[in-house]
Amino acid sequence: MRLRLDIGYDGTDFHGWAAQPGLRTVQDEIEAALGVLIRAETEDERPRLVVGGRTDAGVHARGQVAHVDVADEFAARITPRRLGGVLARRGSADAVVHAVREVPPAFDARFGALRRRYEYRLRDANGRRDPLTARFTAEVPKVLDLEAMQRASDELLGLQDFTTFCKAREGATAVRELLGFDWRLTEDGAFAAAIEADAFCHSMVRALVGSVVAVGSARIGHDDLVRLRDARERTSRFTVMPAHGLSLEEIVYPPDDELALRAEMTRARRDPLSE
């Protein structure tokens, strides 16, 4: 049986999502809890999770999604309450499974996604520091122009080659469709950006935010950002923002009858954009 898990975590004390020998990761913690529930005798017998958004060290999530295949006889044991109990006994209060439900075999948490939405939070030099939100809010020691940042964000929307902002995996391109990049002032005085795309390359969100912050602080001009975007080359004109300001908020999937087609389309290599 294939199960979908909806997951949240404070990424501060994790070395990212993906399992790594000798390091504490979200994948390891939840797979270990699953192993307890199905009474796996060895680590190799634990169920393996496939994740929708492979977050880096320090990145948080409210809307992470993963799927796992388990024998039918064990499926009823895997509930949010039982997983929460095992995670608590392991000292993993910073990870939670919100929901577990059966999904069709065609459901693929990674390749079946239509789009992913992240939020990035930061405070500029005029913002009041708040120790209660410091774990998930980046600090920028400059005054930022929020309107200029929104205008710059608008220039990055649409189907683009985002090589300037990320490194594509081997054999792939950095062509992605950025569907939304909207800033708001939060109730606690921080700046928050909602960034949504069909998919993201490694560190792409943090680099996009870094480029817009560079415009907001007048380090680079609006036209400079457009030229850097179109150059499709990595650059030192802006910096990649810290991981702890980033949270994966939502992953959206198609209806069940479109899952297989969506996964097939996503696995296909995207053609480079013409000059």
C-alpha positions as CSV (number, residue, x, y, z in Angstrom):
1,M,0.0,0.0,0.0
2,R,1.2,3.5,-0.8
3,L,0.8,6.1,1.9
4,R,1.1,9.9,1.7
5,L,2.6,11.6,4.8
6,D,2.1,15.4,5.4
7,I,5.0,16.6,7.4
8,G,6.3,19.7,9.2
9,Y,9.6,20.4,11.0
10,D,11.8,23.0,12.5
11,G,14.9,22.5,10.4
12,T,17.3,24.3,12.8
13,D,18.8,21.1,14.3
14,F,18.6,18.9,11.2
15,H,21.2,18.5,8.6
16,G,18.5,18.8,5.9
17,W,15.9,16.3,4.7
18,A,18.0,13.6,3.1
19,A,19.6,10.8,5.0
20,Q,23.4,11.2,5.6
21,P,25.6,8.8,7.5
22,G,26.3,10.0,11.1
23,L,24.1,13.1,10.8
24,R,20.6,13.8,12.1
25,T,18.2,14.4,9.2
26,V,14.4,14.5,8.9
27,Q,14.3,11.5,6.7
28,D,16.3,9.4,9.1
29,E,14.0,10.4,12.1
30,I,10.8,9.6,10.3
31,E,12.0,6.4,8.7
32,A,13.2,5.2,12.1
33,A,9.8,5.9,13.6
34,L,8.2,4.0,10.7
35,G,10.6,1.1,11.4
36,V,9.4,0.9,15.0
37,L,5.7,0.8,13.9
38,I,6.3,-2.1,11.4
39,R,8.7,-3.8,13.8
40,A,11.7,-3.7,11.5
41,E,14.6,-5.6,13.0
42,T,17.3,-3.9,11.0
43,E,17.8,-0.5,9.5
44,D,17.7,-2.0,6.0
45,E,14.1,-3.2,6.8
46,R,12.8,0.3,7.5
47,P,10.4,1.8,4.9
48,R,12.0,4.3,2.6
49,L,10.4,7.7,2.0
50,V,10.2,9.6,-1.3
51,V,10.0,13.3,-0.6
52,G,8.3,16.1,-2.5
53,G,10.9,18.8,-1.6
54,R,14.4,17.9,-0.6
55,T,15.2,20.7,1.8
56,D,18.7,21.8,2.8
57,A,20.2,21.9,6.2
58,G,18.5,24.6,8.4
59,V,15.4,24.9,6.1
60,H,12.0,24.4,7.7
61,A,8.7,23.0,6.5
62,R,5.1,23.3,7.2
63,G,3.9,21.6,4.1
64,Q,6.3,18.8,3.3
65,V,4.9,15.7,1.5
66,A,6.4,12.2,1.2
67,H,5.2,8.8,0.2
68,V,6.1,5.4,1.4
69,D,5.2,1.8,0.4
70,V,4.3,-0.6,3.2
71,A,2.8,-4.1,3.3
72,D,-1.0,-3.9,3.7
73,E,-0.8,-5.6,7.1
74,F,1.2,-2.7,8.6
75,A,-0.6,0.2,7.1
76,A,-3.2,0.5,9.9
77,R,-0.4,1.0,12.4
78,I,1.0,4.1,10.7
79,T,-1.0,7.0,12.1
80,P,0.0,10.6,13.0
81,R,-0.6,9.8,16.7
82,R,1.5,6.7,16.7
83,L,4.3,8.3,14.7
84,G,4.1,11.3,17.0
85,G,4.6,9.0,20.0
86,V,7.6,7.3,18.6
87,L,9.2,10.6,17.5
88,A,8.6,12.0,21.0
89,R,10.3,9.0,22.6
90,R,13.3,9.6,20.2
91,G,13.5,13.2,21.4
92,S,12.3,14.5,18.0
93,A,9.8,17.2,19.0
94,D,11.0,19.3,16.1
95,A,9.3,17.0,13.5
96,V,5.7,16.1,13.2
97,V,3.5,14.1,10.8
98,H,0.2,15.9,10.4
99,A,-1.7,13.4,8.3
100,V,-1.3,9.9,6.8
101,R,-3.6,8.6,4.1
102,E,-3.7,5.9,1.4
103,V,-3.0,7.2,-2.2
104,P,-3.0,5.5,-5.6
105,P,0.1,3.6,-6.7
106,A,0.7,6.3,-9.3
107,F,1.1,9.0,-6.6
108,D,4.7,10.2,-6.5
109,A,5.6,12.8,-4.0
110,R,8.5,14.1,-6.0
111,F,7.6,13.7,-9.6
112,G,3.9,14.1,-9.3
113,A,3.9,17.7,-7.9
114,L,2.3,20.5,-9.9
115,R,3.9,23.3,-8.0
116,R,5.7,24.1,-4.7
117,R,5.4,27.2,-2.6
118,Y,8.0,28.5,-0.2
119,E,8.1,31.4,2.2
120,Y,11.2,33.4,3.0
121,R,11.2,35.7,6.1
122,L,13.7,38.5,6.8
123,R,14.1,41.7,8.9
124,D,15.9,44.7,7.6
125,A,17.9,47.2,9.7
126,N,14.7,49.1,10.6
127,G,13.0,45.9,11.9
128,R,12.6,45.2,15.6
129,R,14.6,42.1,16.5
130,D,12.5,39.3,18.0
131,P,14.2,36.4,19.8
132,L,11.0,34.3,19.5
133,T,11.2,34.3,15.7
134,A,15.0,34.4,15.3
135,R,15.2,30.7,14.3
136,F,13.2,31.3,11.2
137,T,13.8,34.9,10.2
138,A,17.0,36.1,8.5
139,E,18.6,39.4,9.5
140,V,19.7,41.9,6.8
141,P,21.8,44.7,8.3
142,K,20.6,47.3,5.7
143,V,17.4,49.3,5.1
144,L,15.4,47.7,2.3
145,D,12.9,49.2,-0.1
146,L,10.0,46.8,-0.2
147,E,8.4,48.3,-3.3
148,A,11.7,48.1,-5.2
149,M,12.0,44.4,-4.1
150,Q,8.5,43.7,-5.4
151,R,9.2,45.3,-8.8
152,A,12.4,43.3,-9.0
153,S,10.6,40.1,-8.1
154,D,8.1,40.7,-10.9
155,E,11.0,40.7,-13.4
156,L,11.8,37.1,-12.5
157,L,8.3,35.6,-13.1
158,G,7.5,33.2,-15.9
159,L,9.3,30.5,-17.8
160,Q,13.0,31.3,-17.5
161,D,16.4,29.7,-17.6
162,F,17.4,30.2,-13.9
163,T,21.1,29.3,-14.3
164,T,22.1,32.6,-12.8
165,F,20.3,31.5,-9.6
166,C,21.0,27.8,-9.3
167,K,23.1,24.9,-10.5
168,A,21.0,22.3,-12.4
169,R,21.7,18.7,-11.7
170,E,23.8,16.8,-14.2
171,G,22.0,16.1,-17.4
172,A,19.2,18.6,-16.7
173,T,18.5,22.3,-17.3
174,A,17.7,25.2,-15.0
175,V,14.5,26.0,-16.9
176,R,11.7,26.5,-14.5
177,E,8.4,28.4,-14.4
178,L,8.2,30.9,-11.6
179,L,4.5,31.3,-10.9
180,G,4.6,33.8,-8.0
181,F,7.0,36.0,-6.1
182,D,5.1,38.3,-3.8
183,W,6.3,40.3,-0.7
184,R,4.3,41.4,2.3
185,L,4.9,43.1,5.6
186,T,4.0,40.6,8.4
187,E,2.2,41.5,11.7
188,D,5.5,41.2,13.6
189,G,7.3,43.7,11.3
190,A,9.2,41.2,9.1
191,F,9.3,41.0,5.3
192,A,7.9,37.7,3.9
193,A,8.1,36.5,0.3
194,A,5.8,33.8,-1.1
195,I,7.7,32.1,-3.9
196,E,5.9,29.5,-6.1
197,A,7.1,27.5,-9.0
198,D,6.5,24.2,-10.8
199,A,9.9,23.1,-9.5
200,F,13.1,24.6,-8.1
201,C,16.8,23.9,-8.5
202,H,19.2,23.6,-5.6
203,S,19.4,26.8,-3.5
204,M,17.3,28.6,-6.2
205,V,14.8,30.2,-3.7
206,R,17.5,31.6,-1.5
207,A,19.4,33.0,-4.5
208,L,16.3,34.6,-5.9
209,V,15.6,36.3,-2.6
210,G,19.3,37.3,-2.4
211,S,19.1,39.0,-5.8
212,V,16.0,40.9,-4.9
213,V,17.4,42.0,-1.5
214,A,20.4,43.3,-3.4
215,V,18.0,45.5,-5.4
216,G,16.2,46.5,-2.2
217,S,19.4,47.6,-0.6
218,A,20.6,49.5,-3.7
219,R,23.6,47.2,-4.1
220,I,22.5,46.5,-7.7
221,G,20.0,48.3,-9.8
222,H,16.8,47.0,-11.3
223,D,18.3,46.9,-14.8
224,D,21.4,45.1,-13.4
225,L,19.1,42.3,-12.2
226,V,17.5,41.9,-15.6
227,R,21.0,41.7,-17.2
228,L,22.2,39.2,-14.7
229,R,19.0,37.1,-15.2
230,D,19.5,37.1,-19.0
231,A,23.2,36.3,-18.8
232,R,22.5,32.8,-17.4
233,E,25.8,32.7,-15.5
234,R,26.5,32.4,-11.8
235,T,27.5,35.7,-10.3
236,S,28.9,37.2,-7.1
237,R,26.8,40.4,-7.5
238,F,24.3,39.1,-4.9
239,T,24.5,36.5,-2.2
240,V,22.5,33.4,-1.4
241,M,20.4,34.1,1.7
242,P,20.7,32.0,4.9
243,A,18.8,28.8,5.1
244,H,17.0,29.4,8.3
245,G,14.7,32.1,6.8
246,L,13.2,29.6,4.4
247,S,10.2,27.3,4.9
248,L,8.5,24.9,2.5
249,E,4.8,25.8,2.8
250,E,2.9,23.8,0.3
251,I,3.1,21.1,-2.5
252,V,0.2,20.8,-4.8
253,Y,-0.7,17.6,-6.7
254,P,-3.2,16.9,-9.6
255,P,-6.3,14.8,-9.3
256,D,-5.7,11.1,-8.9
257,D,-6.6,10.3,-12.5
258,E,-3.8,12.7,-13.7
259,L,-1.0,11.5,-11.4
260,A,0.7,9.1,-13.8
261,L,0.7,11.6,-16.6
262,R,2.1,14.4,-14.4
263,A,4.9,12.1,-13.1
264,E,5.8,11.2,-16.7
265,M,5.9,14.8,-17.8
266,T,8.1,15.9,-14.8
267,R,10.6,13.1,-15.4
268,A,11.1,14.3,-19.0
269,R,14.2,16.5,-19.6
270,R,13.3,20.1,-20.2
271,D,14.7,21.6,-23.4
272,P,17.0,24.7,-23.0
273,L,15.4,28.0,-23.9
274,S,16.5,29.7,-27.0
275,E,18.6,32.8,-26.8
